[in-house]
Amino acid sequence: MHRCAPPDAVVWPQDVAQVQELAALCHRHRVPMVPFGTGTGLEGGVNAVQGGVCFDLSRMATISELSLEDFSVAVEPGVTRKALNSHLRGTGLWFPVDPGADASLCGMVATGASGTNAVRYGTMRPNVLNLRVVLPDGSLLHTAGPGRHARKSAAGYDLTSLFVGSEGTLGFLTQATLRLHPLPEAVAAAVCSFPSVQAAVACTVQVLQAAVPVARIELLDEVMAGACSRYSRLELPEAATLFLELHGSQQGLAEQQQQAEELVRLHGGSIPAWARAPEERERLWSARHSAWFAALALRPGCQGYSTDVCVPISRLPGVVVETQRDLRDAGLTGPMVGHVGDGNFHCILVFHPDDPDEARRVHDFAERLGRRALAAGGTCTGEHGVGLGKRELLREELGPQGLDTMRRIKAALDPHHLMNPGKVL
């Protein structure tokens, strides 16, 4: 959705000392700086709208300070989610935040990423224990103090959370100390079909209210279910669908499955069978993670834009139904998918880039959806970030005082506005 804006130069620092040296040089000459991880962000966050130097941090890929006893590990920006979990294989631990893309973990910190497991394991924010940050002038900051990885702290301002979701506007995240989790003893996944999206979302709400400890609960509307079925060669009915996954002990899992089945049937849904073998579960979740490509396959030659709103669980059924009606009225192709366990959902809008009228309708719909979420007490972005496109919605969400406070923080850390200028604020 955002026009490409290349930088004037690209550098590939190999270690934190080189990041410091390069940042100090750019700061001295008042040159804009844009951090880059893997480039999987969705809101134009790595566009160099004022030129300057792109810092590609992908060659800093060290995994260190792994503590199995403390459930923590430190990673540099070149380490991706899959690379970390591959490194952890055999330890009994994993990092569960899964945004779909094999993103840089420091990039996931920068955008405040989330994903399919957030309903049980949380988003990036509670899973970050410490950050090593190179500030715009080249100085080094450890947000929780050098070498610290305590599970909690009441020591002053929460500097770590300040940088989570900062989208490269406050400094370079050159290392993140992350919280790890034990692998579950047993896992079961299922695909549940419903007579309507409203029934599927209502079932989600009741599953959460009944305290069924789901690890994942993902919604696909009728259009997306059909698209994923064809693209991934699954035999899914073209109906509103929930992908469910439960984590627990062998004994506890059987009870959880029974609870889930009862609630699904109560809302007119059906569960054909539970998949417990890793290969079966991987096949199901691969289809979910391929939803973007399945949506694009609905209109070959078109491009896509993913919306990203999050609302309180109680408001989710009404907002989803109203959004479907809005899509129909606007004449847009926008299959819906979402991490509905925490109220977050996306419409993948597929449109022809050479049709200005359709592009305008996509833009207008995305703004209406953002404002609909705000009116429901939600947020204009649950996980993708603000980037270039949601700055006006952020102002409406936080209000003048909130945005002014953010500007003051930005001015204190980056008085010359060199870090990723033009984003967020």
N, C-alpha and C positions, 0 to 999 in steps of 0.2 A: 504493500500500500504506500510505501514511502520511496520517493525517488532516490536512487543511489547517489551518495555524495562521497567520493573517494578522498583519502587524505593526500597531503603533499609528499609524505614519506612514510615508510614503514620500518620499524626496528624490531629485532628479535633478541631481546635480552636473554642471557643464559642463567642469571642468578639475581638475587635481590640487590646485590651491590651495584650491578649494572643498571637495574631499574632506578635506583637512587641517583646514580650519576647522570643518567639520561633525563630524569625528571628535573634535577637541579639545573641542567643545561637549558631545557625548554622553559623552565620558570624564569631563568635569568634573562632570556630573550623574548619572554611573553608569547610563547608559541603554544597553541592549543594541543592538548593531549587526549587521545581516545584509547581506552583499554580494550583489548580484544582477546577472547578466549577461544571458543570454537565457532562462533557466528551463528548459533542456533536460536538466538533471541527473536522475538516476533514483533517488537515495537520500534524497530529502527534504532536501537540503542547503540550500535557501532557505526552509524553513519557519521562521517566527519563533516558536519554541516558548515563548519567554519574552517575547513582544511586542517592544517597542522600535522602532527605526527601520530600515527597509529602504533601503539605498543602491543605487538603480538606476543603474548605470554605463553604460547603453547609449548615452547621448548623448555620451560621450567616445569618439570614433571616428576619431582621427587615425592615419594611417600615415606614419611618418617614418623618417629615418636609413636609407633603403634604400641598401645598398652592393652593387652587382652584383659588384664585384671580391672582396669579403669574404664574399659569400653570406649576408648578414644584413639584418634589417629590424626596426624597432620598431613595435609596435602597441598601441593603447589598448583598454580592455575592450569598447568597442562594436563593435570590428572582428571580424567572423565569419570563419570559415575560407574560405567561398566568396568573401566580399568581398576578402580578401587575394589569393587566387589570380586573381580578376578584375583586381585592380590590377597583378598581376605579368605579365599576358598580354602577350606580345611581348618579354619580357626573356630568355626561355630558362630561367627559374627557376620553382620552385613550392614550396609548403609541403605535404608529402605526408601528414601525420598526419590521418586521416579517420575520425572516430567515427560517421559516418553522418548525424547531425543537423548542421545548419548552426549549430554552437555558437560562442559567444564564445571567441576564442583565449585570453584571460586566464582564462576559466572552465575551458577545457581544461587550462590549467596548474594551476589550483586543484584539479582532481580527478585530475590525473595521467592524463589521457585517453590513449586508444590508438586502434586502428582497423584497417582492412583492410590498410593498407600497413606495419604495424609490423614484420612479419617481415623486411623489407628496410631500412626507413628509421628504425626505432625508434619508441618512444613519445614522449610530450611531454618526458619528463625529459631525455634527451640532446639534445633539440632546443631547449632554452632556454639562452641565453647570459647573460642578465642580467634582473633584475626591478627595477622601481621600486615600492616598497611604502610605503603610508601605514600606520604602526603605530597601535595603538589610541589612543595619546595625541595623535595628529596629527603626529608627527614623521615625517621622510622618510628612507627607507633605499634605497640602490642596492646590491643584493646582491653585485655584482661590482665596485662602484665606479662613479661617474658617467661615462657615456659609453663604457664599456668593452664590447667585444664580441669578445674573443679566443676562439679555438676551444677552448682549454684553460687551466687555471690550477692551480697548486699553492700559491696564496697563502692559507694559513690555512684555517679551516673553510669548508665548501661551503655558504654561506648560500643560494645560488640553489636547490639541491636541497632545502634545508629547507622552502622555501615551495612547491615543486612537490608537489601532493597534500595541502596543508594545509587545503583545503576551507573557506577563509575564517575559520579559527579563530585565525590569527596576525596578520592585517592585510589591507588592501585592496591587491590587485594592480592598479595603475593604469597600468602599461606593461610589456610583455614584449618583450625583444629575442630574436628567433628565428633559428635556423639555417635557411637555405634550401638547396635541392638543385637540380642541373641536371635539366631535363626529359630523359627518355630519348630516344635517337634512334629506337628502334623498340619497339613494344608489341604483344604478342599475348595474347589471352585465350581460354579454353576452358572448357566445362562437361563434367565427366567423371562418368559414372554407374557405381556399384559394386553388387555383390550384397548388401553389408551395410555398416553403419556401421563395424564393426570393420575391414573391408577398406579402406574409405576412409581411416580414421585410420592404419592400418598403412602405407598408401601415402604419406600425408603424412610420417610419420616417416622413411621410406626416401628420399623426395625431399630432405629436409633433410640426412640423413646422406650422401647422394650429392653434396651441395654444389651442387645445381641452384639457381642464384640467383633463386629466385622472389620476386616483389614482393608478391604476394597469394596466399593459399591458404585458402579459406573452405569450411567444412563445412556442409551442410544435411542433416538426416536425412530419412527417407522422408516423414514428415508435413509437414515444412517445405518440401521440394521440391515436393510436390503443392500446398501452399497458395500458394507463390510462383508456380507455373505458372499456376494459375487466376487469381490476383489480378493478375498482370502480363501475362497472355495470352501466355505462352511455352509452347512445346511441350516441356516437360521431363518425362522419365519419373518416375514416383512411386517413386524409389529413392534410396538414399544417394548424395549428390552432392558433388563438389568443384568450386568455382569457382577456376580457376588464372589467374594473370596473370604474364607474364614481361616484364622490361624489359632492354634492352641495345642493342647495335649490330645492324645488319641482318645481318651475317655471324654474330655470336655467337648471335643469336636462333634461327636455324635449328638450330644444334647443341643449344641448350637445349630446343627443342621436341621434338627426336628423343629426348633423354634422358628428358623427362617422359613422352612417349608409351610408351616401353619400360617404365617403372616402373608406369604406370597399367595396362597390359596384364598385367604380372606379377602384379598383385593382382586380376585378373578384371574390370577396369574398361574403359570405352570412351570415346574422344574422337571425337565426330562430325566436328568441324572446328574450326579455329582462327579466331578473329575478329580481324582486324587493323585494319579500318576503325573510326574513332572512333565512328561512329553505332552500329555493331554492339556494340562494347564497352560503350558507354554504356547500351544496352538491357539487357545482361546485368547490369551492376552496379546499375542502377536497380532491377531485380528483387530483388537481394540487399539493397539499402538499404531496400526496402519490406517486408522480412520481418516487422517489427513489425505493420504494418497487415494483411499477409497472414495472420498468426497470429490477429489479432483477428477477421478475417472468417470464421474457422472456427466461431466461436460469436457471432453478432451479439447485441449487447446486453450482452456481458460486458466485463470489464476485464482488463488484463494486468499481469504483473509479470515483469521480466527478471532472472534470476539471473546471476551473474558470477564464475565461479571460474577459476583458472589453475593448472595443474599442470606438473611437469617433463614434457618431451616423451616420455620413456621410459614414463611412467605413464599417458599419455593414452588409449591404446586400452582398457585395463582400466577406467579411471574412467568413460569414456563408456559402455561397455557396461553397467556396473553402474548408472549413472544411468538409462539407458533401462529397465532392469528395475525400478528403484525407481519410476519414473513409472507403469509399467503396474500395479504392485502397489498404488500409492496411488490408482489410478483417476483420474489427472489428465490434462488436455490440456496438453502442454508441448513443442511442437516445438522442436527443437534447432538452433542455428546457432552458428558460432564461428570465431574467428581461430586456427584450429588450428595454424598455422605457429609460433605462440609459446605453444601450450598453453592458450589462453584460449577458453572456450566458454560459451554461454548457453542456458538453457531459458526460453522465453517461455511462462509459465504463464498460461493463459486460464481465468478462473473467474467465477462469478456473485457480484457483491458482496453480494447479499441472502441468500446461502446461507452461514451461519456455519460449518457443517461443512466445506464445500469450502474456505472461506477458511482454516480451521484446518489442513486437510491441505496447502494451499499453503505456509503458514508453516512447518509441520513439515518438509516436503520441502526447502524452501530451507535450513533449518538443517542437515538431514542432508547435503545436498550440500556446504555450506560445510565441515562437519567431514570429509567424505570427501576433499575437496581438501587439507585440512590434514594428514590422515593420510597422504596421498600425497606430502607434502613441498611442497605448493603453498600458495596464498593464497586467502583468502575473497573477495578482489576484485582482478581483474586490471586494471580500468579505470574502473569506475563510482564507486569510493570507498566510504567507510564510512558517512557521513551519520548517519542515525538508526537504521537497522535492523541494522547489523553491529557494534555496539560490543562485544557479548559475544564474538563470533567474533574480533574484533581482540585482545581480551585473551587468548584461547586461542592465537592465532597468535604474539603477541610475548612472552607470559609476563609475570609481574608486574613484573620488572625493566625490561623494554622499555616497558611501559605507564607505569611510574613515571617513567622518563626522559622520555617524551613529556609527561607532566604537568608536570615541572619546567621543560621548555622553554616550555610554554604559560604557566606561572606567571611566568616571567621576562619574557616579552614582553607578557603580558596578565594582570597580577596581579589585576584585578577581574573577570576572566572575562566580558568584555563582547562579544568578537568571536564571533559565530555560536554562542552558548552552546547546550549540549545535543547538539552534533555531535561525532563521532569518539570523544571521551573520555567 
